[in-house]
């Protein structure tokens, strides 16, 4: 995808974003799985780089826990909202946002943790970006990746082709492909797993179902999440998460 076209896509995606009213909780419907990973390794990092930080949702959660966070995001609209949120939450001393395309404007060997969530599938050169991330991680620093799985039930049924094109997905990975890619670029794999069942994936990717997402999140978050997790052994998972160390 050409650079200008990619920027336009993400500006459009973040064009109607509004200020957050609250910092997400541990059992947030959308982010609960990655939050579990943050909590599991929380004693191993204090400085965080969030690549593709969007409007700062993950960053604010970590900043509220006392972590020093830098978010780097290509969308000007997203960064504008994120900076306004930082002031609103009185976290602007703990969190900073950069409007740029990684790795530009990021200090080398400056972070204990790099978050690379739902980004790698958008990038043409996935090997190069993993090499770039190594330059900003401190020795022994952690990398957390999440990305859509090629084994997602809806994808295997051919129902996500249009969605992937609209949001700029260039590829999907198997668990083994992602592990191999990360290892080949000099990281040690700590853990890898899969999450997000067919129900959540449907709510996140279907435009009609998405209209009910806010209602579901507010009223039935724990119940729907539990049912969704129960579908994974039956139908498979839609998303992969991987933790690696420099």
C-alpha positions as a printed Julia matrix, in Angstrom:
246×3 Matrix{Float64}:
   0.0     0.0    0.0
   1.41    3.38  -0.98
   2.35    5.72   1.87
  -0.16    8.49   1.08
  -2.98    6.01   0.58
  -2.13    4.38   3.91
  -2.14    7.73   5.72
  -5.51    8.61   4.21
  -6.94    5.26   5.33
  -5.9     5.8    8.95
  -6.97    9.44   9.03
 -10.41    8.32   7.85
 -10.5     5.51  10.42
  -9.74    7.91  13.28
 -11.68   10.84  11.81
 -14.75   10.57  14.04
 -13.06    9.51  17.26
 -14.22   11.23  20.45
 -12.6    11.82  23.82
 -12.61    8.83  26.16
 -14.75    9.24  29.25
 -12.89    6.63  31.28
  -9.63    4.68  31.31
 -10.34    1.05  30.46
 -10.59   -1.51  33.27
  -8.9    -4.91  33.6
 -11.97   -6.7   32.26
 -12.51   -4.41  29.27
 -14.38   -6.3   26.54
 -11.95   -5.41  23.75
  -8.6    -5.37  25.53
  -8.91   -7.88  28.4
  -6.58  -10.44  26.79
  -3.68   -8.07  26.22
  -4.25   -6.55  29.67
  -3.66  -10.03  31.14
  -0.26  -10.04  29.43
   0.57   -6.57  30.75
  -0.28   -7.68  34.28
   1.65  -10.94  34.04
   4.89   -9.13  33.13
   4.27   -5.81  34.91
   7.32   -6.11  37.16
   9.62   -6.34  34.11
   8.95   -2.93  32.56
   8.51    0.73  33.43
   9.14    2.44  30.07
   6.78    1.55  27.22
   6.59    2.28  23.5
   3.18    1.69  21.91
   3.58    1.46  18.12
   0.36    2.36  16.34
  -1.05    3.81  19.53
  -4.28    5.1   17.97
  -6.14    7.38  20.37
  -4.09    6.06  23.3
  -6.49    3.56  24.91
  -3.81    1.03  25.89
  -1.31    3.75  26.76
  -3.65    5.44  29.23
  -4.28    2.15  31.0
  -0.53    1.61  31.48
   0.17    5.24  32.37
  -2.51    5.03  35.05
  -0.5     2.15  36.55
   2.59    4.35  36.83
   4.35    3.33  33.6
   6.08    5.91  31.4
   4.5     5.58  27.97
   5.29    6.9   24.51
   2.77    6.34  21.74
   3.76    6.69  18.09
   0.92    6.96  15.57
   0.71    7.85  11.88
  -2.75    9.48  12.15
  -2.81   13.19  13.06
  -6.47   12.87  14.07
  -5.67   10.06  16.5
  -2.74   11.91  18.08
  -4.82   15.07  18.48
  -7.49   13.12  20.39
  -4.86   11.23  22.41
  -3.15   14.42  23.56
  -6.48   15.93  24.59
  -7.3    12.75  26.52
  -3.92   12.85  28.29
  -4.76   16.29  29.67
  -8.29   15.24  30.55
  -7.03   12.22  32.49
  -4.2    14.32  34.02
  -1.68   11.8   32.72
   0.29   14.1   30.43
   3.35   13.76  32.71
   3.32    9.97  32.26
   2.44    9.69  28.59
   3.57   11.31  25.36
   2.32   10.94  21.78
   4.33   11.35  18.58
   2.7    11.86  15.18
   5.11    9.92  12.95
   5.64    6.59  11.27
   7.83    4.26  13.32
  10.84    4.26  13.75
  11.12    8.0   13.11
  11.55   10.27  16.17
  11.97    7.36  18.6
  15.06    7.16  20.81
  17.19    4.01  20.55
  17.42    1.48  23.4
  15.01    3.48  25.49
  12.17    1.07  26.32
  11.6    -1.96  28.53
   8.48   -2.93  26.58
   7.32   -2.41  23.02
   3.64   -2.98  22.25
   3.0    -3.98  18.66
  -0.7    -4.73  18.72
  -2.73   -5.18  15.51
  -0.04   -3.43  13.44
   2.34   -5.94  11.84
  -0.34   -7.21   9.44
  -0.56   -3.69   7.97
   3.12   -3.32   7.12
   4.76   -4.28   3.85
   8.14   -5.2    5.38
   7.44   -7.12   8.57
  11.07   -8.26   8.88
  12.44   -4.72   8.75
  10.09   -3.41  11.41
  11.09   -6.21  13.79
  14.72   -5.25  13.25
  13.82   -1.6   13.91
  12.07   -2.55  17.14
  15.26   -4.24  18.37
  17.03   -0.86  18.16
  14.59    0.81  20.57
  14.35   -2.04  23.09
  16.73   -2.1   26.02
  18.76   -5.32  26.43
  16.37   -7.91  27.82
  13.37   -5.78  26.84
  10.0    -7.32  25.98
   8.01   -7.24  22.76
   4.27   -8.0   22.75
   2.67   -8.7   19.37
  -0.98   -9.35  18.63
  -2.23   -9.99  15.1
  -5.14  -11.63  13.24
  -4.81  -15.36  12.65
  -5.07  -16.99   9.24
  -6.97  -19.74  11.07
  -9.78  -17.43  12.19
 -13.08  -19.26  11.58
 -14.71  -16.33   9.77
 -11.61  -15.88   7.61
 -11.57  -19.55   6.64
 -15.24  -19.19   5.66
 -14.29  -16.34   3.32
 -16.24  -13.73   5.31
 -13.37  -11.37   6.14
 -11.9   -10.69   2.7
 -13.63   -7.33   2.34
 -12.93   -6.39   5.94
  -9.21   -7.08   5.59
  -9.04   -4.97   2.45
 -10.97   -2.06   3.98
  -8.79   -1.84   7.11
  -5.5    -2.34   5.26
  -4.53   -5.86   6.28
  -1.8    -7.11   3.94
  -1.52  -10.59   5.43
  -2.43  -12.93   8.25
  -0.16  -15.35  10.1
  -0.22  -18.85  11.48
   1.21  -19.23  14.96
   4.27  -21.02  13.57
   4.86  -18.4   10.86
   4.83  -15.62  13.45
   7.17  -17.5   15.79
   9.61  -18.21  12.96
   9.54  -14.58  11.79
  10.27  -13.26  15.28
  13.04  -15.81  15.94
  14.72  -15.08  12.59
  14.99  -11.43  13.6
  16.92  -12.1   16.77
  14.32  -12.47  19.52
  13.81  -15.2   22.09
  10.2   -16.4   22.23
   8.8   -16.38  25.77
   5.24  -17.42  25.04
   2.72  -17.62  22.24
  -1.01  -18.28  22.29
  -4.32  -17.54  20.65
  -7.41  -15.67  21.79
 -10.68  -14.16  20.53
 -13.39  -16.59  19.47
 -15.85  -16.39  16.62
 -18.38  -14.25  18.54
 -16.02  -11.41  19.37
 -14.46  -11.56  15.92
 -17.91  -11.2   14.37
 -18.73   -8.22  16.58
 -15.4    -6.54  15.76
 -15.5    -7.1   11.99
 -19.14   -7.01  10.9
 -20.49   -3.46  10.37
 -24.05   -4.38  11.37
 -23.01   -6.36  14.44
 -20.62   -3.55  15.32
 -23.58   -1.23  15.94
 -24.5    -3.4   18.94
 -20.95   -3.62  20.26
 -21.27   -0.72  22.72
 -24.46   -2.21  24.19
 -22.78   -5.62  24.55
 -19.67   -4.13  26.17
 -21.64   -2.19  28.73
 -24.22   -4.81  29.67
 -22.92   -8.3   28.95
 -19.12   -7.97  28.75
 -18.19  -10.8   31.13
 -20.91  -13.15  29.9
 -20.19  -12.7   26.19
 -16.44  -12.98  26.83
 -16.92  -16.26  28.68
 -19.13  -17.7   25.93
 -16.7   -16.48  23.3
 -13.77  -18.21  25.01
 -15.78  -21.44  25.09
 -16.1   -21.36  21.3
 -12.32  -21.42  20.75
 -11.81  -25.18  21.36
 -14.73  -25.86  18.99
 -14.05  -23.49  16.11
 -10.57  -22.05  16.67
  -9.21  -18.64  17.64
  -9.18  -15.46  15.57
  -6.12  -13.74  17.0
  -2.53  -14.6   17.97
  -0.51  -13.09  20.8
   3.25  -13.5   21.18
   5.73  -12.32  23.79
   9.44  -12.19  22.98
  12.61  -10.84  24.58
  15.53   -9.02  23.0
